[in-house]
Amino acid sequence: AFFARALAPLGRPYGWGGLTPEGPGLDCSRFVQDVFKVFGYRLPRDASAQCAATRAAIAFDAGEPHEARARKLAELDAGPALLCMPGHVMLYLGSVDGDHHAVHAFWAYKRQENGGEVTVPVRRVVVTSLDLGRGTDAGSLLERLTSVNLL
């Protein structure tokens, strides 16, 4: 039931603070808040407050290598889980062949292209690999995680 609810808004427009030119949208924290509200959980409105209000099951050290982070995440036995990073929160879906995935609402990401970084707009609720952004100055989503939190 949880994952069905988490995937229900796929494709819905991103809107920081819930606003888009087309009407109501979702930002990352509103998306997470809406998913958990269905199951009776009241989470704060912004990403950092949501992560502070939940229990860290896995903590990552700054500079911890991608592979070490992937191994830690693979050991996660309980869910649903919030993936926390500065200014952003996602819902962990699991892994397929060692590639970890999350569902989240976000604006854009960077990737390497032709020797430089380019910004790729997303502007929707989507499922992505946590490898997204790997090789850029900011690093992958996995490399930017600070913690994996449980309710």
SVG drawing of the C-alpha trace seen along z (x, -y; Angstrom):
<svg xmlns="http://www.w3.org/2000/svg" viewBox="-5 -31 41 39">
<polyline fill="none" stroke="black" stroke-width="0.4" points="0.0,0.0 2.8,-2.4 4.7,-2.0 1.5,-2.3 0.7,-5.6 4.3,-6.8 4.1,-6.0 0.6,-7.5 1.7,-11.1 4.4,-10.0 4.6,-12.7 2.9,-15.4 4.6,-18.8 7.2,-20.1 6.3,-23.2 8.5,-24.7 6.2,-25.5 3.5,-23.7 3.1,-26.3 3.5,-26.0 2.3,-28.1 -0.1,-25.3 -1.6,-25.1 -0.8,-22.9 2.4,-21.0 4.6,-19.1 8.0,-19.9 10.1,-17.1 8.9,-17.7 5.2,-18.2 5.4,-14.9 6.8,-13.0 4.3,-14.7 1.3,-13.7 2.4,-10.1 2.8,-9.6 -0.3,-11.6 -2.5,-8.8 -1.1,-6.4 -1.7,-8.7 1.8,-10.2 2.1,-14.0 5.5,-15.2 6.7,-18.8 6.5,-20.8 10.2,-21.1 12.9,-18.5 15.3,-19.3 12.5,-19.3 11.2,-16.0 14.6,-14.4 15.0,-15.9 11.6,-14.5 12.5,-10.9 15.1,-8.4 18.4,-8.0 18.8,-4.3 22.0,-4.9 24.3,-7.9 26.8,-8.7 30.1,-10.4 31.0,-13.4 33.3,-12.1 32.3,-8.5 32.8,-6.7 29.9,-5.8 30.5,-2.1 30.6,-2.1 27.3,-4.1 25.7,-1.6 26.8,1.3 25.3,-0.4 22.0,-1.1 21.8,2.5 21.8,3.6 18.6,1.6 16.1,4.1 13.2,1.9 11.1,-0.6 9.6,-2.8 12.6,-5.1 13.4,-8.8 16.6,-9.6 17.9,-12.8 20.4,-15.3 20.7,-19.1 17.6,-20.7 16.1,-17.6 14.2,-14.4 13.3,-11.3 11.5,-8.0 13.6,-4.9 12.2,-2.2 14.9,0.4 17.6,1.7 17.7,3.7 21.0,5.4 22.7,3.2 21.4,0.0 19.4,-1.9 16.2,-3.9 14.0,-6.5 10.9,-8.4 11.0,-12.1 9.8,-15.5 12.7,-17.6 13.5,-20.4 16.7,-19.3 20.0,-17.5 23.5,-17.8 25.3,-15.4 28.6,-15.2 28.3,-15.9 31.0,-16.8 33.6,-17.5 31.4,-19.7 28.4,-19.7 24.9,-20.4 21.7,-20.9 18.9,-18.5 15.4,-19.7 13.0,-17.2 10.3,-19.3 8.2,-16.3 7.7,-13.5 9.9,-10.7 11.7,-7.5 15.4,-7.8 18.6,-5.9 20.6,-7.2 23.5,-7.2 22.0,-10.3 24.6,-13.1 27.5,-10.7 30.8,-12.3 29.6,-15.9 31.0,-18.4 28.0,-17.9 28.2,-14.1 25.5,-11.5 22.3,-11.6 23.8,-8.7 27.0,-10.6 25.1,-13.6 22.9,-11.6 23.5,-12.5 21.2,-9.8 18.5,-7.2 15.6,-7.8 12.8,-5.7 9.6,-6.7"/>
</svg>
